[in-house]
Amino acid sequence: MNKQTNPRESRPLRDVLENDLCIACGACVYACPASVITPTYHEERGAFEVTITDTNPCAGCPAPCVQVCPSIEVNFATLASAETEGTTCTREGPIRETWLGYSPAFQHNGVSSSGGIIRALIHDSLERGRPVVCLCEDGDGYAPTLLHQPEELDRVPGSIYHAVSFVKIVEVLREASEAVLLISTPCQLEGLYKYIQVTEPTLREKIALVVGLICGWMYTNHALHAFASYKQLGEPVINAQYRGEDKVGRLKLFTEQAKHSYDRRAFDNKSDYYDFRASFSSMANRLRCRLCENHLNVLADIAVGDAWLKRHPKEKLSIIVIRTRTGSDLMNHLQDAGKVQLTTAEATDLSESQSNNLVFGYEARQLNHKLSRKGVATPTFTFTTQDPPPPRAGRLLHILYDLEFHLRKVLRSGRYQTYRNWYPVYAKFKVILNKLGKLAR
């Protein structure tokens, strides 16, 4: 955990922006009393964030932007819902039940991620007249959208791994005439709950239940641009789909003139393998994603992710973590109605499907420590338990991280071929460290 003094003095919002930590959650945009924080798209970083258009009103301001920003500090115990209040919030979060499951209607529809549980939850909510807020296509990309009818489920995409802005979430919730089912990534929910806690407490009444994605990371748009350049598509990628035709590994890139499809799991040769791995690598992540210690979405009522387990190697299953009584009641309703099929998960399933590294935030904690020692702003994540420290990052691991950050700069400069030439060196070095047992697992 990083040592804190006054957050306004130690890590103001400008440090978040300068260090690629903004995730465009929108909290600061709505919290700013002078309305001088606006959404923007950062071309060099290939991602959405915010910008401060005028710093003059900042003098003497109590800085609610700093108070609501999830890239400065997140205290999960203080943000937990009333149902989990007093519960020990470990890095796995409060857990009432853990299931493996799928939806018979959506498991094999060519769109759903893993078992189709989230689509089943959305459809059931709309069918029963409860609105849903989730990401849908919106002009140039995806944005939080309010849905009312079951037919609108067709607007909901499968997995989205590239740059997305969540900024509209506050105004969308304000527009809702009744409490909604909210589908959210971890960082989006952190920002929203901090905003509600600090600035607009009554907005909490607009959220009936949160289904949280168990999230690995989001890529910058450099991932798409780099891959398009390696495949010589000849025109910009305007959209991407990462699932479809019931093939987990299917990647589809859309340009103005054509649709291009690639398998993410089977490659004809080593060059194709490195084209994909280089493009969709840790260097293409938002830095905030690399530093995230909440991949399991501990603030959600129900957290859902992929369940790729050795004993179910070819089955599209979801792992479902129930965190609150409300979440448990809803999942029981779906099971009783035959809309989902559930089996009890084993104690090790969460770590096997998501990795100990993501569950316990090992690499993120190592990177946060490394950067903070250099005086770089990093987020502070506060849980109610003192976890065992991550594996010590020795000299070889520091060299790997230094190489990663160098390649990150090369990628963001648009020198895609230079980056691609160096990527195999990074990948082979990582394999060696893995064999030596130096990497966090």
C-alpha positions in Angstrom: 0.0 0.0 0.0 1.3 3.4 -0.8 1.8 5.8 2.0 -0.5 8.9 1.8 -0.5 12.4 3.1 -2.9 15.0 1.8 -4.2 13.6 -1.5 -4.6 17.1 -3.0 -0.9 17.8 -2.3 0.5 14.4 -3.1 -1.4 13.3 -6.2 -3.7 15.9 -7.7 -5.8 15.2 -10.7 -3.1 16.5 -13.0 -0.8 13.7 -11.9 -3.5 11.2 -12.9 -3.7 12.7 -16.3 0.0 13.1 -16.9 0.7 9.5 -15.8 -1.9 7.7 -18.0 -4.1 6.8 -15.0 -7.4 8.2 -16.2 -10.0 5.6 -17.2 -12.8 8.1 -18.3 -15.2 7.0 -15.5 -16.7 10.5 -15.6 -16.7 11.1 -11.8 -14.6 14.2 -11.9 -16.5 15.7 -14.8 -19.7 15.8 -12.8 -18.1 16.6 -9.5 -16.3 19.7 -10.8 -18.2 22.8 -9.5 -16.7 25.0 -12.2 -17.4 22.6 -15.1 -13.8 22.9 -16.3 -13.2 19.2 -16.7 -14.3 17.7 -20.0 -14.2 14.3 -21.7 -11.5 14.0 -24.4 -9.7 11.4 -26.5 -6.0 11.3 -26.2 -4.5 10.5 -29.6 -1.0 9.5 -28.4 -2.4 7.2 -25.7 -5.1 5.9 -27.9 -7.7 6.1 -25.2 -10.5 8.2 -23.7 -9.8 10.4 -20.6 -10.6 13.9 -19.4 -8.9 17.3 -19.7 -8.8 20.3 -17.5 -9.8 23.2 -19.7 -9.1 26.1 -17.3 -7.1 25.8 -14.0 -8.0 29.3 -12.7 -11.1 28.0 -10.8 -9.0 25.4 -9.1 -7.4 27.9 -6.7 -9.2 27.6 -3.4 -11.5 24.8 -4.7 -12.1 22.0 -2.2 -11.2 19.7 -5.1 -14.1 17.2 -5.2 -12.4 15.9 -8.4 -9.6 14.5 -6.3 -12.0 13.1 -3.8 -14.0 11.1 -6.4 -11.1 9.9 -8.6 -10.6 6.1 -8.4 -7.1 6.5 -9.9 -6.0 8.3 -6.7 -7.4 6.2 -4.0 -10.1 3.5 -3.5 -11.2 2.3 -0.1 -13.4 -0.7 -0.7 -14.6 -1.0 2.9 -16.1 2.5 2.8 -17.7 2.0 -0.6 -19.3 -1.4 0.1 -23.1 -1.5 0.0 -25.2 -1.6 3.1 -25.7 -5.3 2.6 -22.0 -6.0 2.9 -21.2 -3.3 5.5 -19.1 -4.8 8.3 -18.0 -7.7 6.1 -14.3 -8.2 5.8 -13.4 -7.0 2.3 -10.5 -9.1 1.3 -9.0 -8.9 -2.2 -11.5 -11.6 -3.2 -14.2 -9.3 -1.9 -17.2 -10.4 0.3 -18.4 -13.8 -0.9 -21.7 -15.4 -0.1 -21.7 -18.1 -2.8 -19.6 -19.1 -5.8 -21.1 -20.9 -8.8 -20.2 -22.2 -12.2 -23.0 -21.9 -14.7 -24.5 -21.0 -18.0 -27.7 -19.9 -19.6 -29.4 -22.4 -22.0 -30.7 -19.5 -24.1 -27.5 -17.6 -24.4 -24.6 -19.9 -23.9 -24.2 -20.7 -27.6 -25.7 -17.7 -29.4 -22.5 -16.6 -30.9 -22.4 -13.4 -28.9 -22.2 -14.2 -25.2 -18.9 -14.3 -23.3 -18.5 -17.8 -21.8 -21.8 -19.0 -20.4 -24.1 -16.2 -21.3 -25.0 -15.4 -17.6 -24.8 -11.7 -18.0 -27.1 -11.7 -21.0 -29.6 -13.9 -19.1 -29.5 -11.4 -16.2 -30.1 -8.5 -18.6 -32.9 -10.2 -20.5 -34.7 -11.3 -17.3 -34.5 -7.7 -15.9 -35.9 -6.2 -19.1 -38.6 -8.9 -19.3 -39.7 -8.0 -15.7 -39.8 -4.3 -16.5 -36.7 -3.2 -14.8 -34.4 -1.0 -16.9 -30.8 -1.9 -17.5 -27.8 0.3 -17.9 -24.9 -1.2 -19.9 -22.5 -0.4 -22.7 -24.0 -0.2 -26.2 -22.8 1.1 -29.5 -23.0 4.9 -29.5 -21.8 6.7 -32.6 -18.0 6.5 -32.6 -17.8 3.7 -29.9 -19.5 2.4 -26.9 -21.2 4.3 -24.1 -23.5 3.6 -21.1 -27.0 3.3 -22.4 -30.4 2.9 -20.8 -32.4 -0.1 -22.1 -36.1 -0.7 -21.4 -37.4 -3.5 -23.7 -36.3 -7.2 -24.0 -35.8 -6.6 -27.8 -33.0 -4.2 -27.0 -30.8 -7.0 -25.8 -29.6 -7.2 -29.4 -27.9 -3.8 -28.9 -25.7 -5.3 -26.1 -22.3 -6.4 -27.5 -20.2 -9.3 -26.4 -16.8 -8.6 -24.7 -15.3 -5.2 -25.3 -11.6 -5.0 -24.7 -10.6 -1.7 -26.5 -10.9 1.9 -25.4 -14.3 2.9 -24.0 -15.6 6.1 -22.3 -17.9 5.6 -19.3 -18.4 9.4 -18.8 -22.2 9.4 -19.6 -23.0 7.0 -16.7 -24.1 9.8 -14.3 -26.5 11.5 -16.8 -27.9 8.1 -17.8 -28.7 7.2 -14.2 -30.2 10.7 -13.7 -32.5 10.0 -16.7 -33.8 6.7 -15.3 -37.3 7.0 -13.8 -36.7 3.9 -11.6 -33.9 1.9 -10.1 -31.9 0.0 -12.7 -29.8 -3.1 -13.1 -26.3 -1.8 -13.8 -23.6 -3.8 -15.7 -20.2 -2.4 -14.8 -16.5 -2.9 -15.0 -14.6 -2.6 -11.7 -13.0 0.8 -12.4 -16.3 2.3 -13.7 -18.0 1.2 -10.5 -15.3 2.5 -8.3 -15.6 6.0 -9.9 -19.4 6.0 -9.8 -19.6 4.9 -6.2 -17.0 7.5 -5.1 -18.9 10.2 -7.0 -22.2 9.1 -5.4 -20.6 9.0 -1.9 -19.0 12.5 -2.2 -21.3 14.5 -4.4 -24.7 13.0 -5.2 -25.8 10.4 -2.5 -29.4 10.3 -3.8 -28.2 8.7 -7.1 -27.6 5.5 -5.2 -31.3 5.0 -5.1 -31.2 4.6 -8.9 -29.2 1.4 -8.7 -31.2 -1.7 -7.7 -28.3 -4.1 -8.3 -24.9 -4.2 -9.9 -23.7 -7.1 -12.1 -19.9 -6.6 -12.3 -17.6 -7.9 -14.9 -14.6 -9.8 -13.7 -12.1 -7.8 -15.8 -8.6 -8.4 -16.9 -7.9 -5.1 -18.7 -8.8 -2.8 -21.5 -6.5 -2.2 -24.4 -5.8 1.2 -25.9 -6.7 1.6 -29.5 -3.1 1.2 -30.4 -3.8 -2.6 -30.1 -6.2 -2.4 -33.0 -4.1 0.0 -35.0 -1.0 -2.1 -34.6 -2.7 -5.3 -35.6 -4.4 -3.6 -38.6 -0.9 -2.4 -39.8 0.6 -5.9 -39.4 -2.3 -7.4 -41.5 -2.0 -4.5 -44.0 -5.7 -3.7 -43.8 -5.1 -0.4 -45.6 -7.7 1.6 -43.7 -8.5 2.4 -40.0 -10.4 0.0 -37.8 -13.6 1.5 -36.7 -14.9 -1.3 -34.5 -13.9 -4.7 -33.1 -15.6 -7.9 -31.8 -13.8 -10.4 -29.8 -16.3 -13.3 -29.9 -18.8 -14.7 -32.3 -20.0 -17.7 -34.3 -19.5 -19.6 -31.0 -15.8 -19.5 -31.4 -14.2 -18.1 -28.3 -11.1 -17.0 -30.1 -12.7 -15.2 -33.1 -11.6 -11.6 -33.6 -13.4 -9.4 -36.1 -12.1 -6.1 -37.2 -14.4 -3.7 -39.1 -13.2 -1.0 -41.5 -15.4 1.3 -43.6 -15.2 -1.1 -46.5 -14.8 -4.6 -45.1 -15.0 -7.1 -42.2 -11.8 -9.1 -41.4 -11.9 -12.2 -39.2 -9.0 -13.9 -37.3 -8.6 -16.8 -34.9 -7.1 -15.7 -31.6 -6.1 -19.2 -30.6 -4.9 -21.0 -33.7 -2.1 -19.4 -35.7 -0.7 -20.6 -39.1 2.9 -19.6 -38.2 5.0 -17.9 -35.7 4.8 -14.6 -37.5 1.0 -14.6 -37.1 1.3 -15.6 -33.5 3.6 -12.6 -32.7 1.5 -10.2 -34.7 -1.4 -11.0 -32.4 0.5 -11.3 -29.2 2.4 -8.1 -29.7 -0.8 -6.2 -30.6 -2.9 -7.4 -27.6 -0.2 -7.4 -24.9 0.3 -5.7 -21.6 2.1 -2.9 -23.4 -1.2 -2.1 -25.1 -3.1 -1.9 -21.8 -4.1 1.3 -20.2 -1.5 1.8 -17.5 -4.4 2.1 -14.9 -5.4 -1.5 -15.9 -1.9 -2.8 -15.3 -2.0 -1.2 -11.8 -5.5 -2.3 -10.9 -5.9 -4.4 -7.8 -9.6 -5.0 -8.2 -10.1 -7.3 -11.1 -12.7 -9.3 -9.2 -15.1 -6.3 -9.0 -15.5 -6.5 -5.2 -18.1 -3.8 -5.1 -20.7 -5.5 -7.3 -23.6 -7.5 -6.0 -22.8 -10.3 -8.6 -19.5 -10.6 -10.3 -19.3 -12.7 -13.4 -16.3 -13.8 -15.5 -15.0 -16.6 -17.8 -14.5 -20.0 -16.2 -11.8 -21.7 -18.3 -11.1 -24.7 -16.0 -9.0 -27.8 -16.7 -11.9 -30.1 -15.8 -14.2 -28.2 -18.3 -11.7 -27.5 -21.1 -14.2 -27.1 -24.0 -17.3 -25.8 -22.1 -18.5 -22.2 -22.3 -19.1 -21.6 -18.6 -19.2 -18.5 -16.4 -17.9 -18.2 -12.8 -20.4 -16.3 -10.7 -19.5 -14.7 -7.4 -22.5 -13.7 -5.3 -21.5 -10.9 -2.9 -24.9 -9.6 -1.4 -28.2 -10.9 -0.3 -29.9 -9.1 -3.2 -27.5 -10.8 -5.7 -28.3 -14.2 -4.1 -32.1 -13.6 -4.4 -31.8 -12.7 -8.1 -29.7 -15.7 -9.0 -32.1 -18.0 -7.1 -34.9 -16.5 -9.1 -33.1 -17.2 -12.4 -32.3 -20.8 -11.4 -35.9 -21.5 -10.2 -37.2 -20.2 -13.5 -34.8 -22.5 -15.5 -33.0 -19.5 -17.0 -29.7 -20.6 -15.7 -28.0 -23.9 -14.8 -25.7 -23.7 -11.8 -23.3 -26.0 -10.0 -21.3 -25.2 -6.9 -17.8 -24.0 -7.7 -14.8 -25.4 -5.9 -12.7 -23.4 -3.6 -9.8 -23.1 -6.1 -12.0 -22.3 -9.2 -11.7 -18.5 -8.8 -7.9 -18.6 -8.8 -7.7 -21.2 -11.6 -10.0 -19.3 -13.9 -8.6 -15.9 -13.2 -5.1 -16.7 -11.9 -3.7 -15.9 -8.5 -1.9 -13.0 -10.1 -5.2 -11.2 -10.9 -7.1 -12.4 -7.8 -4.4 -11.1 -5.4 -3.0 -8.3 -7.5 0.5 -9.5 -7.3 1.9 -7.8 -10.5 -0.1 -4.7 -9.9 1.3 -4.3 -6.4 4.8 -4.9 -7.6 4.4 -2.3 -10.3 2.7 0.2 -8.0 5.6 -0.2 -5.6 8.2 0.2 -8.4 6.6 3.3 -9.8 5.9 5.0 -6.4 9.5 4.5 -5.4 10.4 6.5 -8.5 8.0 9.3 -7.5 5.4 8.4 -10.1 1.7 8.8 -9.1 0.0 5.5 -8.6 -3.4 4.5 -7.2 -3.9 3.4 -3.6 -6.2 0.4 -3.0 -7.3 -0.1 0.6 -8.8 -3.4 1.7 -9.8 -4.3 5.3 -7.2 -7.0 5.6 -3.5 -7.0 5.4 -2.7 -9.4 2.6 0.6 -11.3 2.3 3.0 -9.2 0.3 3.5 -10.1 -3.4 6.5 -12.1 -4.4 9.6 -9.9 -4.3 10.4 -8.3 -7.6 14.0 -9.2 -8.1 16.5 -7.6 -10.5 15.5 -9.8 -13.5 11.8 -8.9 -13.0 12.7 -5.2 -12.8 14.5 -5.5 -16.1 11.3 -7.1 -17.6 9.2 -4.3 -16.3 11.6 -1.7 -17.6 11.5 -3.3 -21.0 7.7 -3.3 -20.9 7.6 0.4 -20.2 10.1 1.1 -22.9 8.0 -0.9 -25.4 4.9 0.9 -24.2 6.4 4.2 -25.2 7.4 2.8 -28.6 3.9 1.5 -29.2 2.3 4.8 -28.2 4.6 6.7 -30.6 3.0 4.8 -33.5 6.2 2.9 -34.4 4.4 -0.3 -34.7 6.9 -2.3 -36.7 9.8 -1.3 -34.3 7.6 -2.4 -31.5 6.7 -5.7 -33.3 10.4 -6.4 -33.9 11.3 -6.1 -30.2 8.2 -7.9 -28.8 9.6 -11.5 -29.3 12.6 -10.5 -27.2 10.3 -9.4 -24.4 8.1 -12.5 -24.8 11.1 -14.9 -24.6 12.5 -13.1 -21.6 9.2 -13.5 -19.9 9.1 -17.3 -20.7 12.6 -17.7 -19.1 11.5 -15.8 -16.0 8.4 -18.0 -15.8 10.5 -21.2 -16.0 12.7 -19.8 -13.2 9.7 -19.2 -11.1 10.3 -15.4 -10.9 6.9 -14.3 -12.2 3.9 -13.7 -9.9 1.3 -16.4 -10.4 
